Amino acid sequence: MHIRAVRAVAIRDLKIVLRSKGVMLPIVLLPVILMILLPAGIGIAAPWMVAEADSELDDLAMFFDAMPGYMQITFAGYSPVQTMVVVMLVYFFAPLFLVMPLMVASTIAANSFAGEKERKTLEALIYTPTTDAELFIGKMLAAWIPAFLVAVGSFVLYGITANLAAWPTMGRIFFPNAMWIVLVFWVAPAAAGLGLGSMILVSSKVNTFQEAYQIGGVVVLPVIMLMFGQISGVLYLSVGVVVLVGLVLWLVDAALLWFAVRTFKRDEIIARL
C-alpha cells in the first residue's frame, strides 16, 4: 500500500467537502445547536426550572436515588439546583455528544461515493492507478479525521459554554470530569468509525447523496438507545462504562471495516454506473 496514494485520495475528498454547502452546513450547524445553544439554555434555565416545578425535583431525586453509591459521592455537597445542572450537562448530554462524530463522519462518507456519482466524477476516480484498499482507506480517512477534529472542537466549545452558563449556579468550573475525557478521546473516534464504515458501504451501493444519508441514518440508533437508557435509569455513564462502550464500538468498527475492505470492489461499482 502506498501512503502517498491514500493521502492524495483523502486530500481530494476533503477539498470536495469544503466546497460543498450541502455537506458543510450540517457539520457547522450541529455543533452550534447541540454544543452551544442547548447547554447554554439548560445552564441558564436550571434555577428557574427547579424553583417553578416541584415535579422536576421529584424526578431528579428518583434519578439520584437509583444511582450507584460510588456515583452519588460525586454529588456530595451539591444543592438541588447544582445537582440538576451536573446531571443534565455532565451525564445526560454525554450520549448526545456522540451524535457529533457519528453524524459528521456519516455526512462526509455519504458524499464519498454517492456524491461522486451525482457529480459524474466517480468513473475518473475509479480508473486512477490506486488499489481498492488505497481508495477505500483514503476515503475513510477523509471522513474520520474531520469527524474526530469536530468532536474535539465541540468538546472545547461545550466545556466553555457549560461552565459560563452555569457559573451563577455552580460558582466554579465543574466540567469536564474524567468520564468526559475518556468519552472524547476513546469513544468519539470509535463512534466516527462506526458512522463512516457503515456509510461508505451504503454510499457505494446507492446513486445519490440523499439516499445514502437517509439509509445510513440508522447508525444513530445505538446512541439514542444509550441516551434513553441513561435517562430511564437503566444505565449510568461512568469511566468504566464509557471504556466498555468504547471497546465494543472499536470491535464493531474493526469487524465492519474488515468486511467493507473485503467487499469493496471497484469493478462492481463500474458495472452499476
C-alpha positions as CSV (number, residue, x, y, z in Angstrom):
1,M,0.0,0.0,0.0
2,H,1.3,3.5,-0.9
3,I,0.8,6.1,1.7
4,R,1.0,8.9,-0.9
5,A,-1.9,7.4,-2.8
6,V,-4.0,7.2,0.3
7,R,-3.1,10.8,1.2
8,A,-4.0,12.0,-2.2
9,V,-7.4,10.4,-2.1
10,A,-8.1,11.8,1.4
11,I,-6.9,15.3,0.5
12,R,-9.0,15.3,-2.7
13,D,-12.2,14.3,-0.8
14,L,-11.5,16.9,1.9
15,K,-11.3,19.7,-0.7
16,I,-14.6,18.5,-2.2
17,V,-16.2,18.5,1.3
18,L,-15.0,22.1,2.0
19,R,-16.6,23.2,-1.3
20,S,-19.9,21.5,-0.7
21,K,-22.6,23.6,1.1
22,G,-24.8,20.6,1.5
23,V,-22.1,18.8,3.5
24,M,-20.7,21.7,5.4
25,L,-24.0,23.1,6.6
26,P,-24.9,20.2,8.9
27,I,-21.3,20.0,10.1
28,V,-21.4,23.6,11.2
29,L,-25.0,23.8,12.5
30,L,-24.9,20.6,14.5
31,P,-22.1,21.7,16.9
32,V,-23.7,25.1,17.3
33,I,-27.1,23.7,18.3
34,L,-26.0,20.7,20.4
35,M,-22.9,22.1,21.9
36,I,-23.6,25.8,22.4
37,L,-27.3,26.7,22.3
38,L,-28.7,23.7,24.2
39,P,-26.2,23.6,27.1
40,A,-26.4,27.4,27.4
41,G,-30.2,27.3,27.7
42,I,-30.1,24.5,30.3
43,G,-27.4,26.1,32.4
44,I,-29.3,29.4,32.4
45,A,-32.8,28.0,32.9
46,A,-31.9,25.3,35.6
47,P,-32.5,27.6,38.6
48,W,-35.9,28.7,37.2
49,M,-36.9,25.1,36.4
50,V,-36.2,23.9,40.0
51,A,-37.9,26.9,41.5
52,E,-41.1,26.6,39.4
53,A,-41.6,22.9,39.2
54,D,-41.6,20.5,42.1
55,S,-42.0,17.6,39.7
56,E,-38.5,18.3,38.4
57,L,-37.1,17.8,41.9
58,D,-39.1,14.6,42.3
59,D,-37.8,13.2,39.0
60,L,-34.2,14.3,39.9
61,A,-34.5,12.7,43.4
62,M,-35.6,9.4,41.8
63,F,-32.8,9.5,39.3
64,F,-30.3,10.3,42.0
65,D,-31.5,7.6,44.4
66,A,-31.2,5.0,41.7
67,M,-27.5,5.9,41.1
68,P,-24.8,3.5,42.2
69,G,-23.2,4.6,45.5
70,Y,-19.9,5.5,44.0
71,M,-21.6,8.0,41.7
72,Q,-23.7,9.6,44.4
73,I,-20.4,10.5,46.2
74,T,-19.6,12.9,43.3
75,F,-22.8,15.0,44.2
76,A,-21.9,15.4,47.9
77,G,-22.5,19.0,49.0
78,Y,-24.4,20.0,45.9
79,S,-27.7,21.9,46.2
80,P,-30.7,20.6,44.2
81,V,-30.1,23.2,41.5
82,Q,-26.4,22.3,41.3
83,T,-27.3,18.6,41.2
84,M,-29.7,19.2,38.3
85,V,-27.0,21.2,36.4
86,V,-24.4,18.5,36.8
87,V,-26.8,15.6,35.9
88,M,-28.1,17.4,32.8
89,L,-24.8,18.9,31.5
90,V,-22.4,16.2,32.5
91,Y,-24.4,12.9,32.3
92,F,-27.5,13.4,30.1
93,F,-25.5,15.3,27.4
94,A,-22.8,12.7,27.2
95,P,-24.6,10.3,24.8
96,L,-25.9,13.3,22.8
97,F,-22.3,14.4,22.3
98,L,-21.6,11.1,20.4
99,V,-24.1,12.2,17.8
100,M,-21.4,14.8,16.7
101,P,-18.6,12.5,15.4
102,L,-21.2,9.9,14.2
103,M,-23.2,12.3,12.1
104,V,-20.2,14.3,10.8
105,A,-18.5,11.1,9.6
106,S,-21.7,9.8,8.2
107,T,-22.4,13.0,6.3
108,I,-18.9,13.1,4.7
109,A,-18.9,9.4,4.0
110,A,-22.4,9.6,2.4
111,N,-20.9,12.1,0.0
112,S,-17.9,9.8,-0.7
113,F,-19.3,7.6,-3.5
114,A,-22.9,8.6,-3.9
115,G,-21.8,12.2,-4.2
116,E,-19.2,11.2,-6.8
117,K,-21.9,9.5,-8.8
118,E,-24.1,12.7,-8.8
119,R,-21.1,14.8,-9.8
120,K,-20.2,12.3,-12.6
121,T,-16.6,12.1,-11.2
122,L,-16.6,8.6,-9.8
123,E,-15.6,6.9,-13.1
124,A,-12.5,9.0,-13.4
125,L,-11.6,8.3,-9.8
126,I,-12.0,4.6,-10.1
127,Y,-9.7,4.4,-13.1
128,T,-6.9,6.1,-11.2
129,P,-3.8,3.8,-10.5
130,T,-4.8,3.1,-6.9
131,T,-5.7,-0.2,-5.3
132,D,-9.1,-0.9,-3.9
133,A,-7.7,-0.7,-0.4
134,E,-5.9,2.6,-1.0
135,L,-9.0,4.1,-2.4
136,F,-11.2,2.9,0.4
137,I,-8.8,3.9,3.2
138,G,-8.2,7.3,1.7
139,K,-12.0,8.0,1.6
140,M,-12.3,6.6,5.1
141,L,-9.6,8.9,6.5
142,A,-11.3,11.9,4.7
143,A,-14.4,11.3,6.8
144,W,-12.8,10.1,10.1
145,I,-10.2,12.8,10.6
146,P,-12.7,15.8,10.3
147,A,-15.2,13.9,12.5
148,F,-12.7,13.5,15.2
149,L,-11.5,17.1,14.9
150,V,-15.1,18.4,15.1
151,A,-15.7,16.2,18.1
152,V,-12.6,17.7,19.9
153,G,-13.5,21.2,18.9
154,S,-17.1,20.7,20.0
155,F,-15.9,19.4,23.3
156,V,-13.9,22.6,23.9
157,L,-16.9,24.7,22.9
158,Y,-19.2,22.7,25.1
159,G,-16.9,23.0,28.1
160,I,-16.6,26.8,27.8
161,T,-20.4,27.2,27.2
162,A,-21.4,24.9,30.1
163,N,-19.1,26.4,32.6
164,L,-20.0,30.0,31.7
165,A,-23.8,29.4,31.5
166,A,-23.8,27.5,34.9
167,W,-21.3,29.8,36.7
168,P,-24.0,31.7,38.6
169,T,-25.3,28.3,39.9
170,M,-22.1,26.4,40.3
171,G,-19.7,29.2,41.2
172,R,-16.8,27.2,39.9
173,I,-15.5,25.2,36.9
174,F,-17.2,21.8,37.1
175,F,-16.7,20.5,33.6
176,P,-15.1,18.3,32.3
177,N,-14.7,15.2,34.5
178,A,-12.7,12.0,33.9
179,M,-15.7,10.3,32.2
180,W,-15.9,13.0,29.5
181,I,-12.1,12.8,28.8
182,V,-12.5,9.1,28.1
183,L,-15.6,9.8,26.1
184,V,-14.0,12.3,23.8
185,F,-10.6,10.6,23.2
186,W,-11.7,6.9,23.3
187,V,-15.4,6.6,22.4
188,A,-15.9,9.6,20.0
189,P,-13.3,8.3,17.4
190,A,-14.9,4.9,17.6
191,A,-18.3,6.4,17.0
192,A,-16.9,8.2,14.0
193,G,-15.6,4.9,12.7
194,L,-19.0,3.3,13.1
195,G,-20.6,6.0,11.1
196,L,-18.1,6.2,8.3
197,G,-17.7,2.4,7.9
198,S,-21.4,1.7,7.5
199,M,-22.0,4.8,5.4
200,I,-19.2,4.1,2.9
201,L,-20.7,0.7,2.4
202,V,-24.1,2.2,1.8
203,S,-23.0,5.1,-0.4
204,S,-21.1,2.7,-2.7
205,K,-24.4,0.9,-3.4
206,V,-26.8,3.8,-4.0
207,N,-26.8,6.6,-6.6
208,T,-27.5,9.8,-4.7
209,F,-26.2,11.6,-1.6
210,Q,-29.7,11.9,-0.1
211,E,-30.3,8.1,-0.5
212,A,-27.1,7.3,1.3
213,Y,-27.7,9.8,4.0
214,Q,-31.2,8.6,4.7
215,I,-30.4,4.9,4.7
216,G,-27.2,5.3,6.8
217,G,-29.0,7.4,9.4
218,V,-29.9,4.2,11.3
219,V,-26.4,4.2,12.8
220,V,-27.6,6.9,15.2
221,L,-29.9,4.3,16.9
222,P,-27.2,2.9,19.3
223,V,-26.5,6.4,20.6
224,I,-30.3,7.1,21.0
225,M,-30.6,3.8,22.9
226,L,-27.7,4.8,25.1
227,M,-29.2,8.2,25.8
228,F,-32.6,6.7,26.7
229,G,-31.0,4.0,28.8
230,Q,-29.4,6.6,31.0
231,I,-32.5,8.8,31.2
232,S,-34.6,5.9,32.3
233,G,-32.0,4.8,34.9
234,V,-31.1,1.5,33.2
235,L,-27.6,2.7,32.6
236,Y,-25.3,5.3,34.2
237,L,-22.3,6.5,32.4
238,S,-19.1,6.3,34.5
239,V,-15.4,5.9,33.4
240,G,-15.7,2.1,33.5
241,V,-18.9,2.1,31.5
242,V,-17.6,4.5,28.9
243,V,-14.4,2.5,28.5
244,L,-16.5,-0.6,27.9
245,V,-18.8,1.2,25.4
246,G,-15.7,2.4,23.5
247,L,-14.3,-1.1,23.4
248,V,-17.5,-2.5,22.0
249,L,-17.6,0.2,19.4
250,W,-13.9,-0.4,18.4
251,L,-14.6,-4.1,18.0
252,V,-17.7,-3.4,15.8
253,D,-15.6,-0.9,13.8
254,A,-12.9,-3.5,13.2
255,A,-15.4,-6.1,12.0
256,L,-17.3,-3.5,9.9
257,L,-14.2,-2.1,8.2
258,W,-12.7,-5.6,7.6
259,F,-15.9,-6.6,5.9
260,A,-16.0,-3.3,3.9
261,V,-12.4,-3.6,2.6
262,R,-13.0,-7.2,1.6
263,T,-16.3,-6.5,-0.2
264,F,-15.3,-3.2,-1.8
265,K,-14.7,-3.9,-5.5
266,R,-14.3,-1.1,-8.0
267,D,-15.3,-3.3,-10.9
268,E,-18.7,-3.8,-9.3
269,I,-19.1,-0.1,-8.9
270,I,-18.2,0.5,-12.5
271,A,-20.8,-2.1,-13.5
272,R,-23.5,0.0,-11.8
273,L,-22.5,3.3,-13.3
